[in-house]
């Protein structure tokens, strides 16, 4: 049973700040250049809390003291609340959330994705209510847990998928013609609109409608697992605390840490877009493109590609249709690698049949681990690997000698993701890139 709750959100005060100046992309999508730009945009930009810049005396020994990014985040968060920059809603609410965007690479193709912002109860995966589809990395989880402990707040939403072919929830939430409470356009020209819904009858209908749903994490695996771990940390203490009931008898979590802020999106509705996450490998000792391609011939048909135009490379890759294929870019040029049937059967034997069909699984198992000798631990720690949405940037890093080889990949299909998740299996980290991202700072869930 998926338990969903309204909450008294903290929101930026529009009379004191301009929303465009303070909201951000999710922390793991903020590049160093974006981080600097956010800092310059406003002294109240959320980046100062969710991804603060280190200062001169920041060290592990100073953790928990003034010279510590997490302590500064907690201090700023409290100061902004006291100053009224952030103010809490007077009554529990849920929020209808619309994102209107042009598909990357296809500016004339405009789509809209609709969802619902609310609290969702945290479940261990073994309970088979919430399902993951990707493996997680230890460093991001440690970082997010430190921030959560310091601030006791969730600043962005976990992106959750559910199935509702009848579109009952969004039909109810988006029937109003009222102006949105929030409207902001981000740096990717995505227009985000949010409507607050506080009618107890609507809230009860929505929370009841979602009770029988199974949820798949689309984005936010690290933050979900961090929130789950923190919930377990606090469970014993919370069990002795009195539960406060709201006047309208609306559902609420058993204790604040038992839930996290989520955006629920119906996977049966329009507007869901998954982009590929290209792989860039760097720091390889003695890497020889010619020798590597020679080894790759055991498992792949190799076709040299002319030039280095990313759009042409991606078009050639998409033309492979149902075959497993990648474009490999090295300092010597580009090649289309198409998997030979059954050539890697021994390597892939440890995976289920459904996983063997996934390009990203073969990329990690056959190319990264077998042919480039990267260890599973090195991949988890991101020691030699970067994940990039932009194929042009991936190619440029090779051309500028910042990387040894880049692999352009096809996107994972939604049906593939659903099948893997509901089977209780996981794909490699960063296998999917849902576009657009959910903005951080539209609503905030403070645990205190």
C-alpha positions in Angstrom: 0.0 0.0 0.0 1.4 3.4 -1.0 0.6 5.9 1.6 0.5 9.5 0.4 0.0 12.6 2.6 -0.6 16.3 2.4 1.9 18.6 4.2 2.4 22.2 5.3 5.1 23.1 2.8 7.7 25.8 3.2 7.8 28.0 0.2 9.8 31.0 -0.9 8.0 34.3 -0.1 7.4 36.0 -3.5 7.3 39.4 -1.9 10.9 39.1 -0.8 12.5 37.1 -3.6 12.0 36.4 -7.3 11.4 32.7 -7.7 13.6 32.5 -10.8 16.5 33.6 -8.7 16.3 31.0 -6.0 15.1 27.6 -7.4 17.6 25.2 -8.9 18.0 21.9 -10.8 18.5 18.8 -8.6 21.8 18.8 -6.8 23.3 16.1 -8.9 22.6 18.0 -12.1 24.3 21.2 -11.0 27.6 21.7 -12.8 30.4 23.8 -11.3 29.4 26.6 -13.7 25.8 26.4 -12.7 26.7 26.4 -9.1 28.6 29.6 -9.5 25.8 31.2 -11.5 23.3 30.2 -8.8 25.4 31.8 -6.1 25.6 35.0 -8.1 21.9 35.0 -8.8 20.7 35.6 -5.2 22.0 35.3 -1.6 18.9 33.1 -1.0 19.4 30.8 -3.9 18.8 27.2 -2.7 22.2 26.0 -4.0 23.7 27.5 -0.9 21.9 24.9 1.1 21.8 21.8 -1.2 25.2 22.2 -2.8 27.2 24.8 -0.9 30.7 25.9 -2.1 33.5 24.7 0.2 35.5 27.4 2.0 39.2 27.7 2.9 39.1 25.9 6.3 36.6 23.2 5.4 38.1 19.9 6.5 36.8 16.6 7.8 38.1 17.6 11.2 35.9 20.7 11.1 32.7 18.8 10.3 29.9 20.0 12.5 31.7 23.3 13.2 31.3 26.7 11.6 33.8 25.7 8.8 31.6 23.0 7.3 29.2 23.1 4.3 26.5 21.2 6.2 26.5 23.5 9.2 26.4 26.6 7.0 23.5 25.0 5.1 21.6 24.5 8.4 22.4 28.0 9.6 21.2 29.6 6.3 18.1 27.5 6.3 17.1 28.6 9.8 18.1 32.2 9.1 15.9 32.3 6.0 13.0 30.9 7.9 13.4 33.5 10.7 13.6 36.3 8.1 10.5 35.2 6.3 12.3 34.3 3.1 10.8 30.9 3.6 7.3 30.7 5.1 5.2 27.7 6.0 1.7 27.1 4.5 -1.1 27.6 7.0 -2.8 24.3 6.1 -1.9 20.8 4.8 -1.9 20.7 1.0 -0.9 18.8 -2.0 0.3 20.4 -5.3 -0.5 19.9 -8.9 2.7 20.2 -10.9 3.0 20.8 -14.7 6.1 21.0 -16.8 5.9 22.2 -20.4 9.0 21.7 -22.5 10.5 21.2 -25.9 12.1 17.9 -26.5 15.9 18.3 -26.7 17.1 18.2 -30.3 13.5 18.7 -31.5 12.6 22.3 -30.6 9.3 22.2 -32.4 8.1 19.2 -30.4 6.5 20.6 -27.3 5.2 18.3 -24.5 3.7 18.6 -21.1 4.3 16.3 -18.1 1.9 16.4 -15.2 2.3 15.3 -11.7 1.4 15.6 -8.0 3.7 16.9 -5.2 2.9 15.3 -1.8 4.6 13.3 0.9 5.1 9.6 0.3 5.8 7.1 3.0 9.2 5.4 2.9 9.3 1.7 2.4 12.1 -0.9 2.3 12.4 -2.4 -1.1 11.6 -5.8 0.4 8.1 -4.6 1.1 7.4 -4.4 -2.6 5.7 -1.0 -2.6 8.5 1.1 -3.8 10.7 -0.3 -6.6 14.1 0.9 -7.8 15.6 0.4 -11.2 19.2 1.6 -10.8 22.1 0.8 -8.5 23.3 3.7 -6.2 26.7 5.1 -5.4 28.0 5.4 -1.8 29.4 9.0 -2.0 26.2 10.8 -2.9 24.3 9.0 -0.2 26.8 9.9 2.5 26.7 13.5 1.3 22.9 13.7 1.3 22.7 12.1 4.7 25.0 14.6 6.2 22.9 17.4 4.7 19.6 15.8 5.9 20.9 15.4 9.5 22.1 19.0 9.6 19.0 20.7 8.1 16.3 18.2 8.9 14.5 19.1 5.6 13.9 17.8 2.1 14.4 20.5 -0.6 13.6 18.5 -3.7 11.2 15.8 -4.6 11.8 12.1 -5.4 10.4 11.5 -8.9 7.9 8.5 -8.6 6.1 6.7 -11.3 2.7 4.9 -10.8 0.2 3.4 -13.2 -3.3 4.8 -13.7 -4.6 4.1 -17.3 -7.8 5.9 -16.4 -5.9 9.2 -15.5 -8.2 9.7 -12.6 -5.9 11.6 -10.3 -4.6 14.1 -12.9 -8.0 14.6 -14.4 -9.2 15.8 -11.0 -6.1 17.9 -10.2 -5.9 19.7 -13.5 -9.6 20.5 -14.1 -9.2 24.0 -12.6 -8.6 27.0 -14.9 -7.3 29.1 -12.0 -3.9 30.8 -12.4 -1.0 28.8 -10.9 0.4 29.7 -7.5 3.9 29.3 -9.0 5.1 29.8 -12.5 8.8 29.8 -13.4 10.9 29.0 -16.4 14.3 27.4 -15.9 17.6 27.5 -17.8 16.4 24.7 -20.1 13.3 26.8 -21.1 11.1 24.4 -19.2 8.0 26.2 -17.8 7.1 24.9 -14.3 3.6 25.6 -12.9 2.3 24.6 -9.5 -1.2 24.8 -8.0 -1.8 24.4 -4.3 -4.7 22.1 -3.5 -6.1 22.3 0.1 -9.6 21.0 -0.3 -9.9 18.0 2.1 -12.3 16.2 -0.2 -9.8 16.4 -3.1 -6.9 15.4 -0.9 -8.7 12.4 0.4 -9.7 11.3 -3.0 -6.2 11.5 -4.3 -4.6 9.8 -1.3 -7.1 7.0 -1.5 -6.7 6.6 -5.3 -2.9 6.1 -4.8 -3.2 3.6 -2.0 -3.2 0.5 -4.2 -0.3 1.7 -6.4 3.1 0.3 -6.7 5.8 3.0 -7.2 8.9 3.1 -9.3 11.7 5.5 -8.5 12.3 7.4 -11.8 14.8 9.9 -10.4 16.2 10.3 -6.9 17.4 6.8 -5.9 20.2 8.3 -3.7 17.9 10.7 -1.9 15.2 8.1 -1.4 17.7 5.6 0.2 19.1 8.5 2.3 15.7 9.4 3.5 14.9 5.7 4.2 18.1 5.3 6.2 17.4 8.5 8.2 13.9 7.3 8.9 15.3 4.1 10.4 17.7 6.2 12.5 14.8 8.2 13.9 12.2 5.5 14.2 12.9 4.5 17.8 12.9 8.1 19.1 9.8 8.9 17.0 7.9 6.0 18.6 7.8 7.8 21.9 6.7 11.2 20.5 3.0 12.2 20.7 1.2 12.3 17.3 -0.5 15.6 16.5 -3.8 15.3 14.5 -4.8 17.9 12.1 -8.3 19.5 12.3 -9.6 18.0 9.0 -8.4 14.4 10.0 -6.4 14.3 6.8 -3.9 11.4 6.6 -0.4 12.1 7.9 2.8 10.1 8.4 3.3 8.3 11.7 6.3 10.6 12.3 7.9 13.3 10.2 10.9 11.2 9.1 8.7 8.4 7.9 7.9 10.2 4.7 9.7 12.2 2.0 8.6 14.8 -0.5 7.7 13.1 -3.9 6.3 14.1 -7.2 4.0 11.3 -8.5 3.7 11.0 -12.3 1.4 8.6 -14.1 3.5 6.4 -16.4 0.4 5.9 -18.6 0.0 9.6 -19.4 1.8 11.7 -22.0 5.0 13.6 -21.5 7.4 11.0 -20.0 10.7 11.4 -21.8 13.8 9.3 -21.0 17.1 10.6 -22.5 20.3 8.5 -22.7 23.2 9.0 -20.2 26.4 8.8 -22.2 29.6 7.4 -20.6 32.9 9.1 -20.7 36.0 7.1 -19.5 39.1 8.9 -18.3 42.4 8.2 -16.5 43.1 4.9 -18.2 46.8 3.9 -18.0 48.4 3.3 -21.4 45.1 3.4 -23.3 45.6 2.6 -27.0 42.5 3.2 -29.2 43.8 0.8 -31.9 44.6 -2.0 -29.5 41.3 -1.5 -27.7 39.3 -1.7 -31.0 41.2 -4.9 -31.9 40.1 -6.5 -28.6 36.5 -5.3 -29.1 36.2 -7.2 -32.4 35.7 -10.3 -30.4 32.3 -9.1 -29.3 31.3 -6.4 -31.8 31.0 -5.6 -35.5 33.0 -2.4 -35.9 32.1 0.2 -38.5 34.3 3.4 -38.7 32.3 6.6 -38.8 33.3 9.8 -40.6 33.7 13.0 -38.7 32.6 13.8 -35.2 29.2 15.3 -35.6 27.1 14.3 -32.6 23.7 14.4 -34.3 25.0 12.2 -37.2 26.5 9.8 -34.7 23.2 9.6 -32.7 21.2 9.2 -35.9 23.4 6.3 -37.0 23.1 4.7 -33.5 19.3 5.0 -33.5 19.2 3.3 -36.9 20.4 0.1 -35.3 16.9 -0.3 -34.0 16.6 -3.5 -31.9 20.3 -4.4 -31.9 22.7 -3.7 -29.1 25.0 -0.9 -30.3 27.2 2.0 -29.2 29.2 4.7 -30.8 32.8 4.8 -29.4 34.7 8.0 -29.7 38.5 8.1 -29.2 41.3 10.4 -30.2 41.7 8.3 -33.4 38.0 8.8 -34.5 34.6 7.3 -34.1 33.2 3.8 -34.6 29.8 2.1 -34.5 30.0 -1.0 -32.4 27.2 -3.5 -32.9 27.1 -6.6 -30.7 27.6 -10.0 -32.3 24.9 -12.4 -31.3 25.9 -14.6 -28.4 29.6 -13.5 -28.5 29.4 -12.3 -24.9 27.1 -15.0 -23.6 29.6 -16.2 -21.0 30.1 -12.7 -19.7 26.3 -12.0 -19.6 25.4 -15.3 -18.1 25.1 -13.8 -14.6 22.3 -11.5 -15.7 18.6 -12.3 -16.3 17.3 -12.6 -19.8 15.6 -9.2 -19.6 18.8 -7.6 -18.5 20.9 -9.1 -21.2 18.7 -7.2 -23.7 19.7 -3.9 -22.2 22.4 -1.9 -24.0 23.5 -0.3 -20.8 24.1 -3.7 -19.1 26.2 -4.9 -22.0 28.1 -1.6 -22.1 29.1 -2.0 -18.4 29.7 -5.8 -18.4 31.4 -6.2 -21.8 33.0 -2.9 -22.5 33.8 -1.2 -19.2 34.6 -4.3 -17.2 35.8 -6.9 -19.7 37.5 -4.7 -22.4 38.6 -1.7 -20.4 39.3 -3.6 -17.2 37.4 -1.3 -14.9 36.3 -2.9 -11.7 32.8 -2.8 -10.4 34.1 -0.8 -7.4 35.8 1.7 -9.6 32.6 2.2 -11.5 30.6 2.6 -8.3 33.1 5.2 -7.0 33.1 7.0 -10.4 36.9 6.9 -10.3 37.2 6.6 -14.1 33.7 7.4 -15.3 31.5 10.4 -16.0 27.9 10.4 -17.1 26.8 13.1 -19.5 23.5 13.9 -21.1 25.0 16.0 -23.9 26.7 13.9 -26.7 28.6 17.0 -27.9 30.2 17.5 -24.5 31.1 13.8 -24.3 32.9 14.0 -27.7 34.5 17.3 -26.8 36.1 15.8 -23.7 37.8 13.2 -25.8 38.9 15.7 -28.4 40.3 18.0 -25.7 42.2 15.1 -24.1 40.2 15.2 -20.9 39.0 11.6 -21.5 40.2 8.5 -23.3 37.0 7.3 -24.8 33.3 8.2 -24.8 30.4 5.9 -25.5 27.2 7.3 -26.9 24.2 5.1 -26.0 20.5 4.8 -26.8 17.9 5.6 -24.1 16.3 2.9 -22.0 12.6 2.5 -22.9 10.0 3.0 -20.3 8.7 -0.6 -20.8 12.2 -1.9 -20.2 12.5 0.1 -17.0 9.1 -1.1 -15.7 9.9 -4.7 -16.4 13.3 -4.6 -14.7 12.0 -2.6 -11.6 9.0 -4.8 -11.0 11.2 -7.9 -11.3 13.2 -6.6 -8.3 16.3 -6.1 -10.5 18.5 -3.0 -11.0 20.4 -1.6 -13.9 23.8 0.1 -13.7 24.0 3.6 -12.1 22.7 6.5 -14.2 21.0 4.2 -16.7 18.2 6.7 -17.3 17.9 10.4 -17.6 14.4 11.7 -17.3 13.8 15.1 -18.8 13.0 17.6 -17.6 14.1 17.5 -14.0 11.9 18.4 -11.1 13.0 21.8 -9.8 14.3 22.0 -6.2 12.9 24.7 -4.0 9.3 24.9 -5.3 8.2 23.3 -2.1 10.2 22.3 1.0 9.4 19.6 3.6 10.8 20.7 6.9 10.8 17.9 9.6 10.7 20.5 12.4 
